[in-house]
Amino acid sequence: MSSEPRKTRKPKAAAKAEGAVKEVEEEVEKAAQSAKREMKKVEKPVKGRATRASLGRPRGRAPEAMVMSRHETEMVSRRGKGFSLGELAGAGVAPRLAAKWGASIDPRRRSVIEANVGSLKEWRSHAVPEAVKEPKAVEAKVEEGVKKVEKEAVAVGKEAARVVKKEAKKAEVAAKGKAEKKPRPKKKSGS
């Protein structure tokens, strides 16, 4: 038992209600932090920090690299294993981005063929910047998250109110029961 007088202690119903309110506040705070993080993601591309990585995959199939090979007395063009790093640099495409887009890369090849650079530039010109599409999608996601948290907060608030009412009713019934009880008569001991 606690050393406090009984009148100053909080009833269980009030303690449960405070706990429910704290849970709702924590959920709302988490949602607000999540929304802030998502909005920061939206702000970056909008400010004009578009990079090569923010480009979407170009439409159409990736071009094939062509190489020159000696055949008897003449040079013949044939399909190569992939684009050289010099050709990718000439077209302004990062090797990882090219691989992500599905272009084949041959890092061992050192030659730079202008026809390959031109085909890469042409293919890259069909890339659609993702920065144009991204903010709307992220904003919609943020709004959806905020609505979800608001619904949860309302539900938790209703649950907290229900618990408080239930506990208050129990306390009333208990108080009535104690008031109505009459003390038992003491047993007489027969000697």
VENLINBEL-V514417 format. One record per residue. N is the residue number from 1. PSI is psi in whole degrees, 0 to 359 (NA if undefined). Layout:
# VENLINBEL-V514417
[[N & PSI] [N & PSI]]
This chain:
# VENLINBEL-V514417
[[1 & 153] [2 & 161] [3 & 351] [4 & 151] [5 & 152] [6 & 327] [7 & 329] [8 & 346] [9 & 146] [10 & 141] [11 & 160] [12 & 324] [13 & 316] [14 & 321] [15 & 318] [16 & 320] [17 & 317] [18 & 320] [19 & 318] [20 & 320] [21 & 319] [22 & 320] [23 & 317] [24 & 316] [25 & 319] [26 & 318] [27 & 318] [28 & 320] [29 & 317] [30 & 317] [31 & 320] [32 & 318] [33 & 319] [34 & 317] [35 & 320] [36 & 317] [37 & 316] [38 & 322] [39 & 326] [40 & 322] [41 & 323] [42 & 319] [43 & 324] [44 & 304] [45 & 329] [46 & 327] [47 & 354] [48 & 23] [49 & 34] [50 & 132] [51 & 178] [52 & 326] [53 & 340] [54 & 1] [55 & 141] [56 & 171] [57 & 134] [58 & 151] [59 & 152] [60 & 175] [61 & 152] [62 & 141] [63 & 159] [64 & 141] [65 & 139] [66 & 141] [67 & 160] [68 & 133] [69 & 151] [70 & 127] [71 & 107] [72 & 254] [73 & 358] [74 & 163] [75 & 132] [76 & 141] [77 & 133] [78 & 168] [79 & 133] [80 & 175] [81 & 329] [82 & 179] [83 & 145] [84 & 162] [85 & 327] [86 & 320] [87 & 320] [88 & 318] [89 & 320] [90 & 328] [91 & 351] [92 & 32] [93 & 128] [94 & 143] [95 & 318] [96 & 321] [97 & 319] [98 & 318] [99 & 321] [100 & 323] [101 & 345] [102 & 11] [103 & 141] [104 & 144] [105 & 137] [106 & 93] [107 & 344] [108 & 336] [109 & 136] [110 & 344] [111 & 150] [112 & 112] [113 & 125] [114 & 330] [115 & 322] [116 & 319] [117 & 317] [118 & 318] [119 & 324] [120 & 318] [121 & 318] [122 & 315] [123 & 319] [124 & 333] [125 & 343] [126 & 3] [127 & 139] [128 & 126] [129 & 131] [130 & 339] [131 & 334] [132 & 322] [133 & 325] [134 & 312] [135 & 318] [136 & 318] [137 & 318] [138 & 319] [139 & 319] [140 & 321] [141 & 319] [142 & 313] [143 & 319] [144 & 318] [145 & 319] [146 & 317] [147 & 319] [148 & 316] [149 & 321] [150 & 317] [151 & 317] [152 & 320] [153 & 318] [154 & 316] [155 & 317] [156 & 322] [157 & 317] [158 & 317] [159 & 319] [160 & 317] [161 & 320] [162 & 317] [163 & 318] [164 & 314] [165 & 316] [166 & 314] [167 & 323] [168 & 320] [169 & 317] [170 & 318] [171 & 320] [172 & 313] [173 & 319] [174 & 319] [175 & 319] [176 & 317] [177 & 320] [178 & 323] [179 & 324] [180 & 336] [181 & 136] [182 & 146] [183 & 144] [184 & 144] [185 & 146] [186 & 144] [187 & 140] [188 & 133] [189 & 127] [190 & 125] [191 & NA]]
